[in-house]
Amino acid sequence: MNGTTTCVEAVHYYLQQIEVSSHLNAFVEIFAEEALTNARYLDEQRSKNGLHGKLHGVVIGIKDVISFKGHKLTASSHILDGFTSVYNATAVQCLLDEGAIIIGRQNCDEFAMGSSNENSAYGHVLNAADTTRVPGGSSGGSAVAVQAGLCMLSLGSDTGGSVRQPADFCGIIGLKPSYGRISRYGLIAYASSFDQIGIFGTSIDDVALALEVMSGADAYDSTVNDAPPPAASAVAGVDNATYKLAYFKESLEHPGLDPEIKAAFELFVKRLTDAGHTVQAIDFELLDYVVPTYYILTTAEASSNLSRYDGVKFGYRSAEKSDDLSVFYKQNRSEGFGKEVKRRIMLGTFVLSAGYYDAYYTKAQQIRQILSQKTQAIFGQYDAILSPTVPSPAFKIGEKSNDPIEMFLADIYTVFANLVGIPGISLPLFQHSNGMPFGMQVMTSQMNEVTLLRLSKRLMQLNGAE
């Protein structure tokens, strides 16, 4: 807050904007009264003693896979109908401790599985730039909420591009931090070795501050990295460095890449070199293995993680009665899960089954290790890797619904960062001739978000966008 607007006024403004834009279906629940109560408390605290947190009065929405104590949590799935969070996610607690106001939970693909936000039990989210097009997924509601000005920041989750891809489709910033940078405690698991809470915003400085607040050690998550949180002040300073950047030659030669995206990328590379940076094309012959490896490993982990949803202790339970436990489970899960979630559970169960485990799962783990080694070698020579974020701008609703393979290939550039655990960001730099925005992805070495955000700021400034 800049001191000219009260927290209460800010919350009222965003509640009005949410109501006006309700047709976008970005939110599944608004915490109006609670947000106003918290805003009044923050205003009183500031007027009394001037004390305020780093995110004082910042209005934030959270994806419906992140726990907020005392509030519903469904992962946009019928299988969790009626479930209420009994604790705060660590990331949410960090936000609240610094004076943020949570205004609502946001629509998403069911259990974060999807690239278009067409797989939600609450219906499609619409892209505010063109309501006939998808916003991307799985964090589509979180992206649209920032795109349409319904909140200041949003939290999403990114397992294979679910923050960066919708950020690209919606023309905003989407950051996936390094694996382990932000605690996953309180994040509903899709694929535990890939999942990471991410941030949507319109300013690099805002995203950097939110990242600083949420980063750090957490006794509830053993996978959190103990590295010091990336200081937002390190991103805010003047950066006169010249960078050595790489891009995968194969990424621009991919047959699915939109010609306009390729042309914009190549032109921007020339602008970077003209500005004194080094940009080099490098060979990366494993690109075609990235998507298959990702889907084998994530569906295997999903099969395991989602086995807990059986209708016994919480969530959806079929109206059909049965004394047979197997039939009882089958009824609950068949009726509670949507089509895409079932598809991924079955694929994951298959690759983990006897006779196929070594052929698929073990082989995919070996490729993941090779990818990690090659990535470390690249960052021994370069500061960052550039790529398109997605192969095409936002597509029409229903355009790819009947072709799961084509939908999966929308993730070809984003899943790499999740496989090797590095941070990645999508920057809103370009506009397609069809009027839709699209961006560029930047990736740096593990736990090197400061370089990522400083470089991102330079790229935005070069394009006149920051």
TAZIMO-V38474 format. One record per residue. N is the residue number from 1. RES is the residue in one letter. PHI is phi as a letter, one per 30 degrees, with the letter a starting at -180 (* if undefined). Layout:
BEGIN
n->(N/N)
res->(RES/RES)
phi->(PHI/PHI)
END
This chain:
BEGIN
n->(1/2/3/4/5/6/7/8/9/10/11/12/13/14/15/16/17/18/19/20/21/22/23/24/25/26/27/28/29/30/31/32/33/34/35/36/37/38/39/40/41/42/43/44/45/46/47/48/49/50/51/52/53/54/55/56/57/58/59/60/61/62/63/64/65/66/67/68/69/70/71/72/73/74/75/76/77/78/79/80/81/82/83/84/85/86/87/88/89/90/91/92/93/94/95/96/97/98/99/100/101/102/103/104/105/106/107/108/109/110/111/112/113/114/115/116/117/118/119/120/121/122/123/124/125/126/127/128/129/130/131/132/133/134/135/136/137/138/139/140/141/142/143/144/145/146/147/148/149/150/151/152/153/154/155/156/157/158/159/160/161/162/163/164/165/166/167/168/169/170/171/172/173/174/175/176/177/178/179/180/181/182/183/184/185/186/187/188/189/190/191/192/193/194/195/196/197/198/199/200/201/202/203/204/205/206/207/208/209/210/211/212/213/214/215/216/217/218/219/220/221/222/223/224/225/226/227/228/229/230/231/232/233/234/235/236/237/238/239/240/241/242/243/244/245/246/247/248/249/250/251/252/253/254/255/256/257/258/259/260/261/262/263/264/265/266/267/268/269/270/271/272/273/274/275/276/277/278/279/280/281/282/283/284/285/286/287/288/289/290/291/292/293/294/295/296/297/298/299/300/301/302/303/304/305/306/307/308/309/310/311/312/313/314/315/316/317/318/319/320/321/322/323/324/325/326/327/328/329/330/331/332/333/334/335/336/337/338/339/340/341/342/343/344/345/346/347/348/349/350/351/352/353/354/355/356/357/358/359/360/361/362/363/364/365/366/367/368/369/370/371/372/373/374/375/376/377/378/379/380/381/382/383/384/385/386/387/388/389/390/391/392/393/394/395/396/397/398/399/400/401/402/403/404/405/406/407/408/409/410/411/412/413/414/415/416/417/418/419/420/421/422/423/424/425/426/427/428/429/430/431/432/433/434/435/436/437/438/439/440/441/442/443/444/445/446/447/448/449/450/451/452/453/454/455/456/457/458/459/460/461/462/463/464/465/466)
res->(M/N/G/T/T/T/C/V/E/A/V/H/Y/Y/L/Q/Q/I/E/V/S/S/H/L/N/A/F/V/E/I/F/A/E/E/A/L/T/N/A/R/Y/L/D/E/Q/R/S/K/N/G/L/H/G/K/L/H/G/V/V/I/G/I/K/D/V/I/S/F/K/G/H/K/L/T/A/S/S/H/I/L/D/G/F/T/S/V/Y/N/A/T/A/V/Q/C/L/L/D/E/G/A/I/I/I/G/R/Q/N/C/D/E/F/A/M/G/S/S/N/E/N/S/A/Y/G/H/V/L/N/A/A/D/T/T/R/V/P/G/G/S/S/G/G/S/A/V/A/V/Q/A/G/L/C/M/L/S/L/G/S/D/T/G/G/S/V/R/Q/P/A/D/F/C/G/I/I/G/L/K/P/S/Y/G/R/I/S/R/Y/G/L/I/A/Y/A/S/S/F/D/Q/I/G/I/F/G/T/S/I/D/D/V/A/L/A/L/E/V/M/S/G/A/D/A/Y/D/S/T/V/N/D/A/P/P/P/A/A/S/A/V/A/G/V/D/N/A/T/Y/K/L/A/Y/F/K/E/S/L/E/H/P/G/L/D/P/E/I/K/A/A/F/E/L/F/V/K/R/L/T/D/A/G/H/T/V/Q/A/I/D/F/E/L/L/D/Y/V/V/P/T/Y/Y/I/L/T/T/A/E/A/S/S/N/L/S/R/Y/D/G/V/K/F/G/Y/R/S/A/E/K/S/D/D/L/S/V/F/Y/K/Q/N/R/S/E/G/F/G/K/E/V/K/R/R/I/M/L/G/T/F/V/L/S/A/G/Y/Y/D/A/Y/Y/T/K/A/Q/Q/I/R/Q/I/L/S/Q/K/T/Q/A/I/F/G/Q/Y/D/A/I/L/S/P/T/V/P/S/P/A/F/K/I/G/E/K/S/N/D/P/I/E/M/F/L/A/D/I/Y/T/V/F/A/N/L/V/G/I/P/G/I/S/L/P/L/F/Q/H/S/N/G/M/P/F/G/M/Q/V/M/T/S/Q/M/N/E/V/T/L/L/R/L/S/K/R/L/M/Q/L/N/G/A/E)
phi->(*/c/j/c/b/d/d/d/d/d/d/e/d/d/d/d/d/d/d/d/c/d/d/d/i/d/c/c/a/c/c/d/d/d/d/d/d/d/d/d/d/d/d/d/d/d/d/d/b/i/d/a/d/d/c/e/i/d/c/b/c/b/d/d/b/c/d/b/e/i/b/d/b/b/h/h/b/d/d/c/e/i/d/b/d/c/a/d/e/e/d/d/d/d/d/d/d/c/i/d/c/d/c/l/c/c/d/a/d/e/h/i/c/l/b/b/h/c/c/c/d/c/j/d/c/c/d/d/d/a/d/d/c/d/c/i/a/d/d/d/d/d/d/d/d/d/e/c/i/c/a/d/b/b/c/b/b/b/c/a/k/d/c/d/d/d/d/d/d/c/i/b/d/b/c/c/d/e/d/j/d/c/e/c/d/j/c/d/d/c/b/d/d/c/d/a/d/b/b/c/a/c/b/d/d/d/d/d/d/d/d/e/d/d/d/k/d/b/d/d/b/d/c/d/d/d/e/e/e/d/d/d/d/d/d/d/d/d/c/c/d/c/c/c/c/b/b/d/e/d/d/d/c/d/d/d/d/d/e/d/d/d/d/d/d/d/d/d/e/d/d/d/d/d/d/j/d/c/b/b/d/b/d/b/d/c/e/d/c/d/d/e/d/d/d/d/d/d/d/d/d/d/e/d/d/d/d/d/d/b/i/d/c/a/i/d/b/d/d/d/c/a/c/c/d/d/d/e/d/d/d/d/d/d/d/d/d/d/d/d/d/d/e/d/d/d/d/d/d/d/d/c/d/e/j/c/e/d/d/c/d/d/d/d/d/d/d/e/d/d/e/d/d/d/d/d/d/d/d/d/c/b/d/a/c/c/a/e/d/b/d/a/d/e/c/d/e/i/d/c/d/c/b/e/d/d/d/d/d/d/c/e/c/c/d/e/d/d/d/c/i/c/d/b/b/c/c/d/c/b/b/d/d/d/j/c/d/a/b/b/c/b/b/b/d/e/i/c/d/d/d/e/d/d/d/e/d/d/d/d/d/e/c/i/c/b)
END
